[in-house]
Amino acid sequence: MASASKLEALLEVARAAKTFEAMAQAEHAFFVALLDATVYAHRPSGPMPPGRIRFIQIRRPDNGQLVLPFFTDQAQAEVPLSPERALIEATGRQLFEWTRGATLIMNPNREQAVLYPPEIDALLAGRPIGTLSRETIPRDTLTDGCPPSVPEDDLVEVLRACFAAEGTVRAGYLIEVRRSCGESEEVSLLLVVVSHGRHAERLAHVISLALATSKPTTALPLSVAFHDVDQDLPAICDRGIQFYGS
């Protein structure tokens, strides 16, 4: 069983990773260890109904989403305790099995790592959930765009299936873009996902999971951008292909 100190060491490796590949490996190692580690959650104080476990959920202050918080060490779990709350101690695997269908947030006062139900199912099945990294792409660095110059049928098939299962995606565009990086240029794929803004975080997670599960063959690195359905479509979408929606 992984101790709290081992989990913290694995998290530190992920934080210190210099490349996306290293970060993905470190995060996968952390979640594998988390399944057998002791974690903590909150329940209402007082007697529990026979054969049932009740958990306390909270509203995220950033978007109002209902989430179930859990903690990787007891000290963190005890900070928000009150007379109305008591601790539940379990392995990560037990907690994930007990709370299937809920959206969880790990260490809400620190990492604030959100795990959506499809990711929980993947972890329990021993599958990787993918890795996310955020970057800002200034518009003036996108020097050119065109339809993908090589076939991306595998990628498109995975994305279509993912979007159809979610039901919140209005349209999907794939553009081959050139980005200026100092004196050189980088060529990559830009996936633009059109949906309501409130769905962007969940979609980022399920897209990452779908790509980690299916591992489609792609010739170029892929970046994902989310665009609110109520705003005008970015002009760069006209330079690529629309493979989903109408």
DOMI-262300 format. One record per residue (C-alpha): x, y, z. Coordinates in nm, 3 decimals. Each point is the difference from the previous one (the first is absolute). Example, Ala and Ser with C-alpha at 12.3 -4.5 7.8 and 13.67 -1.06 7.14 Angstrom:
% residues 2
<site u="1.230" v="-0.450" w="0.780"/>
<site u="0.137" v="0.344" w="-0.066"/>
***
This chain:
% residues 246
<site u="0.000" v="0.000" w="0.000"/>
<site u="0.135" v="0.342" w="-0.098"/>
<site u="0.051" v="0.239" w="0.291"/>
<site u="-0.095" v="0.368" w="-0.002"/>
<site u="0.369" v="0.088" w="-0.030"/>
<site u="0.038" v="-0.226" w="-0.305"/>
<site u="-0.302" v="0.161" w="-0.164"/>
<site u="0.146" v="0.343" w="0.070"/>
<site u="0.332" v="-0.109" w="-0.153"/>
<site u="-0.178" v="-0.124" w="-0.314"/>
<site u="-0.190" v="0.329" w="-0.026"/>
<site u="0.325" v="0.190" w="0.028"/>
<site u="0.148" v="-0.204" w="-0.287"/>
<site u="-0.301" v="0.095" w="-0.213"/>
<site u="0.031" v="0.369" w="0.094"/>
<site u="0.371" v="0.001" w="-0.086"/>
<site u="-0.036" v="-0.179" w="-0.335"/>
<site u="0.170" v="0.190" w="-0.282"/>
<site u="-0.181" v="-0.165" w="-0.291"/>
<site u="-0.357" v="-0.100" w="-0.073"/>
<site u="0.104" v="-0.366" w="-0.027"/>
<site u="0.173" v="0.008" w="0.340"/>
<site u="-0.304" v="0.166" w="0.157"/>
<site u="-0.231" v="-0.264" w="-0.150"/>
<site u="0.214" v="-0.283" w="0.140"/>
<site u="0.019" v="0.164" w="0.344"/>
<site u="-0.375" v="0.062" w="0.018"/>
<site u="-0.076" v="-0.358" w="-0.102"/>
<site u="0.234" v="-0.131" w="0.271"/>
<site u="-0.175" v="0.223" w="0.254"/>
<site u="-0.350" v="-0.122" w="-0.086"/>
<site u="0.111" v="-0.364" w="0.004"/>
<site u="0.137" v="0.054" w="0.352"/>
<site u="-0.311" v="0.196" w="0.103"/>
<site u="-0.224" v="-0.303" w="-0.049"/>
<site u="0.170" v="-0.186" w="0.286"/>
<site u="0.078" v="0.303" w="0.219"/>
<site u="-0.208" v="0.123" w="0.292"/>
<site u="-0.214" v="0.302" w="-0.085"/>
<site u="-0.249" v="0.202" w="0.201"/>
<site u="-0.342" v="0.147" w="-0.069"/>
<site u="-0.270" v="0.168" w="0.207"/>
<site u="-0.335" v="-0.134" w="0.113"/>
<site u="-0.274" v="0.152" w="0.214"/>
<site u="0.056" v="-0.051" w="0.372"/>
<site u="-0.226" v="-0.238" w="0.187"/>
<site u="-0.134" v="-0.349" w="-0.068"/>
<site u="0.007" v="-0.131" w="-0.356"/>
<site u="-0.295" v="-0.184" w="-0.160"/>
<site u="0.058" v="-0.378" w="0.009"/>
<site u="0.185" v="-0.122" w="-0.308"/>
<site u="0.047" v="0.351" w="-0.141"/>
<site u="0.279" v="0.257" w="-0.010"/>
<site u="-0.079" v="0.368" w="-0.033"/>
<site u="0.258" v="0.250" w="-0.122"/>
<site u="0.011" v="0.378" w="0.017"/>
<site u="0.022" v="0.179" w="-0.334"/>
<site u="0.081" v="0.365" w="-0.063"/>
<site u="-0.052" v="0.262" w="-0.269"/>
<site u="0.313" v="0.113" w="-0.180"/>
<site u="0.045" v="0.375" w="0.048"/>
<site u="0.121" v="0.049" w="-0.359"/>
<site u="-0.294" v="-0.155" w="-0.187"/>
<site u="-0.257" v="-0.125" w="0.251"/>
<site u="0.052" v="-0.364" w="-0.096"/>
<site u="-0.096" v="-0.259" w="0.263"/>
<site u="0.306" v="-0.209" w="0.091"/>
<site u="0.098" v="-0.251" w="0.266"/>
<site u="0.328" v="0.102" w="0.167"/>
<site u="0.260" v="-0.250" w="0.116"/>
<site u="0.347" v="0.039" w="0.145"/>
<site u="0.327" v="-0.188" w="-0.033"/>
<site u="0.109" v="0.062" w="0.359"/>
<site u="-0.181" v="0.035" w="0.331"/>
<site u="0.141" v="0.343" w="0.082"/>
<site u="-0.164" v="0.153" w="-0.308"/>
<site u="-0.326" v="-0.181" w="0.070"/>
<site u="-0.021" v="0.136" w="0.354"/>
<site u="0.040" v="0.367" w="-0.096"/>
<site u="-0.364" v="0.054" w="-0.108"/>
<site u="-0.150" v="-0.228" w="0.268"/>
<site u="-0.287" v="0.129" w="0.212"/>
<site u="-0.238" v="-0.156" w="0.255"/>
<site u="-0.232" v="-0.084" w="-0.291"/>
<site u="0.268" v="-0.202" w="-0.180"/>
<site u="0.189" v="-0.321" w="0.071"/>
<site u="0.281" v="-0.174" w="-0.189"/>
<site u="-0.033" v="-0.311" w="-0.214"/>
<site u="0.322" v="-0.192" w="-0.058"/>
<site u="0.032" v="-0.242" w="-0.294"/>
<site u="0.232" v="-0.105" w="-0.278"/>
<site u="-0.021" v="0.198" w="-0.319"/>
<site u="-0.151" v="-0.303" w="-0.174"/>
<site u="-0.272" v="-0.036" w="0.264"/>
<site u="-0.089" v="0.368" w="-0.015"/>
<site u="-0.019" v="-0.006" w="-0.380"/>
<site u="-0.224" v="-0.308" w="0.007"/>
<site u="-0.228" v="0.145" w="0.270"/>
<site u="-0.041" v="0.334" w="-0.180"/>
<site u="-0.035" v="-0.115" w="-0.361"/>
<site u="-0.201" v="0.251" w="-0.201"/>
<site u="0.117" v="0.298" w="0.206"/>
<site u="0.257" v="0.258" w="-0.105"/>
<site u="0.289" v="0.005" w="0.248"/>
<site u="0.252" v="0.270" w="0.083"/>
<site u="0.330" v="-0.101" w="0.158"/>
<site u="0.156" v="0.229" w="0.262"/>
<site u="-0.241" v="0.290" w="-0.067"/>
<site u="0.214" v="0.246" w="0.197"/>
<site u="0.316" v="-0.086" w="-0.192"/>
<site u="0.016" v="-0.198" w="-0.329"/>
<site u="-0.374" v="0.032" w="-0.071"/>
<site u="0.027" v="-0.295" w="-0.239"/>
<site u="-0.344" v="-0.083" w="-0.140"/>
<site u="-0.085" v="-0.358" w="-0.096"/>
<site u="-0.311" v="-0.057" w="-0.212"/>
<site u="-0.198" v="-0.328" w="0.004"/>
<site u="0.151" v="-0.139" w="-0.324"/>
<site u="0.348" v="0.058" w="0.145"/>
<site u="-0.093" v="-0.180" w="0.322"/>
<site u="-0.123" v="-0.297" w="-0.206"/>
<site u="0.327" v="-0.003" w="-0.194"/>
<site u="0.214" v="0.009" w="0.315"/>
<site u="-0.194" v="-0.287" w="0.155"/>
<site u="0.049" v="-0.198" w="-0.322"/>
<site u="0.376" v="0.064" w="0.009"/>
<site u="0.002" v="0.232" w="-0.300"/>
<site u="0.182" v="0.336" w="-0.027"/>
<site u="-0.217" v="0.310" w="0.002"/>
<site u="0.219" v="0.227" w="-0.208"/>
<site u="0.187" v="0.314" w="0.095"/>
<site u="-0.100" v="0.363" w="-0.041"/>
<site u="0.226" v="0.303" w="-0.021"/>
<site u="-0.122" v="0.354" w="-0.055"/>
<site u="0.167" v="0.250" w="-0.231"/>
<site u="-0.079" v="0.340" w="-0.145"/>
<site u="0.027" v="0.031" w="-0.378"/>
<site u="0.017" v="0.368" w="-0.101"/>
<site u="-0.192" v="0.059" w="-0.321"/>
<site u="0.294" v="0.179" w="-0.161"/>
<site u="0.214" v="-0.315" w="0.027"/>
<site u="-0.237" v="-0.196" w="-0.227"/>
<site u="0.153" v="0.091" w="-0.333"/>
<site u="-0.195" v="-0.235" w="-0.225"/>
<site u="-0.269" v="-0.268" w="-0.002"/>
<site u="-0.122" v="-0.264" w="-0.243"/>
<site u="-0.176" v="-0.339" w="-0.006"/>
<site u="0.216" v="-0.283" w="0.137"/>
<site u="0.265" v="-0.080" w="-0.260"/>
<site u="0.004" v="-0.369" w="0.094"/>
<site u="-0.301" v="-0.227" w="0.070"/>
<site u="-0.122" v="0.017" w="0.360"/>
<site u="-0.276" v="-0.259" w="-0.033"/>
<site u="0.088" v="-0.182" w="0.326"/>
<site u="-0.008" v="0.323" w="0.200"/>
<site u="-0.323" v="0.120" w="-0.158"/>
<site u="-0.172" v="-0.334" w="0.066"/>
<site u="0.094" v="0.010" w="0.370"/>
<site u="-0.112" v="0.362" w="0.037"/>
<site u="-0.331" v="-0.058" w="-0.178"/>
<site u="-0.083" v="-0.291" w="0.231"/>
<site u="0.102" v="0.205" w="0.305"/>
<site u="-0.212" v="0.301" w="-0.100"/>
<site u="-0.303" v="-0.214" w="-0.086"/>
<site u="0.015" v="-0.168" w="0.342"/>
<site u="0.023" v="0.333" w="0.183"/>
<site u="-0.281" v="0.176" w="-0.183"/>
<site u="0.117" v="0.351" w="0.098"/>
<site u="0.223" v="0.067" w="-0.302"/>
<site u="-0.156" v="0.211" w="-0.275"/>
<site u="0.288" v="-0.018" w="-0.249"/>
<site u="0.359" v="-0.111" w="-0.038"/>
<site u="0.269" v="0.142" w="-0.229"/>
<site u="0.349" v="-0.128" w="-0.075"/>
<site u="0.261" v="0.239" w="-0.139"/>
<site u="0.366" v="-0.046" w="-0.079"/>
<site u="0.166" v="0.314" w="0.134"/>
<site u="0.341" v="0.159" w="-0.014"/>
<site u="0.116" v="0.181" w="0.311"/>
<site u="0.292" v="0.238" w="0.013"/>
<site u="0.245" v="-0.087" w="0.277"/>
<site u="0.272" v="0.260" w="-0.012"/>
<site u="0.188" v="-0.052" w="-0.325"/>
<site u="-0.158" v="-0.338" w="-0.073"/>
<site u="-0.347" v="-0.136" w="-0.068"/>
<site u="-0.184" v="-0.295" w="0.153"/>
<site u="-0.262" v="-0.198" w="-0.189"/>
<site u="-0.278" v="-0.161" w="0.204"/>
<site u="-0.369" v="-0.084" w="-0.002"/>
<site u="-0.253" v="0.226" w="0.168"/>
<site u="-0.331" v="-0.153" w="0.106"/>
<site u="-0.270" v="0.261" w="0.055"/>
<site u="-0.296" v="-0.130" w="0.201"/>
<site u="-0.319" v="0.208" w="-0.008"/>
<site u="-0.227" v="-0.038" w="0.304"/>
<site u="-0.141" v="0.202" w="0.286"/>
<site u="0.283" v="0.131" w="0.215"/>
<site u="-0.121" v="-0.180" w="0.312"/>
<site u="0.079" v="-0.334" w="-0.166"/>
<site u="0.360" v="0.083" w="-0.097"/>
<site u="0.175" v="-0.152" w="0.302"/>
<site u="-0.191" v="-0.328" w="-0.013"/>
<site u="0.057" v="-0.024" w="-0.375"/>
<site u="0.373" v="0.055" w="0.047"/>
<site u="0.006" v="-0.293" w="0.241"/>
<site u="-0.205" v="-0.238" w="-0.215"/>
<site u="0.195" v="0.087" w="-0.316"/>
<site u="0.327" v="-0.068" w="0.183"/>
<site u="-0.143" v="-0.329" w="0.127"/>
<site u="-0.121" v="-0.102" w="-0.346"/>
<site u="0.341" v="0.070" w="-0.154"/>
<site u="0.182" v="-0.186" w="0.280"/>
<site u="-0.232" v="-0.299" w="-0.039"/>
<site u="-0.010" v="-0.027" w="-0.379"/>
<site u="0.348" v="0.135" w="-0.081"/>
<site u="-0.086" v="0.109" w="-0.355"/>
<site u="0.286" v="0.037" w="-0.246"/>
<site u="0.079" v="0.368" w="-0.058"/>
<site u="0.279" v="0.149" w="-0.206"/>
<site u="0.015" v="0.330" w="0.189"/>
<site u="-0.031" v="0.125" w="0.360"/>
<site u="-0.356" v="0.091" w="0.100"/>
<site u="-0.127" v="0.303" w="0.190"/>
<site u="-0.363" v="0.051" w="0.101"/>
<site u="-0.185" v="0.331" w="0.019"/>
<site u="-0.355" v="0.047" w="0.126"/>
<site u="-0.232" v="0.258" w="-0.153"/>
<site u="-0.331" v="0.112" w="0.145"/>
<site u="-0.294" v="-0.074" w="-0.227"/>
<site u="-0.146" v="0.348" w="0.060"/>
<site u="0.304" v="0.179" w="-0.143"/>
<site u="0.108" v="0.051" w="-0.361"/>
<site u="0.207" v="-0.287" w="-0.134"/>
<site u="0.376" v="0.073" w="-0.020"/>
<site u="0.106" v="0.072" w="-0.357"/>
<site u="0.270" v="-0.267" w="0.014"/>
<site u="-0.272" v="-0.269" w="0.004"/>
<site u="-0.082" v="0.089" w="-0.362"/>
<site u="0.352" v="-0.110" w="-0.097"/>
<site u="-0.039" v="-0.355" w="0.130"/>
<site u="-0.265" v="-0.272" w="-0.017"/>
<site u="-0.324" v="-0.035" w="0.192"/>
<site u="-0.028" v="-0.367" w="0.091"/>
<site u="-0.284" v="0.018" w="0.252"/>
<site u="-0.327" v="0.191" w="0.028"/>
<site u="-0.170" v="0.226" w="-0.245"/>
***
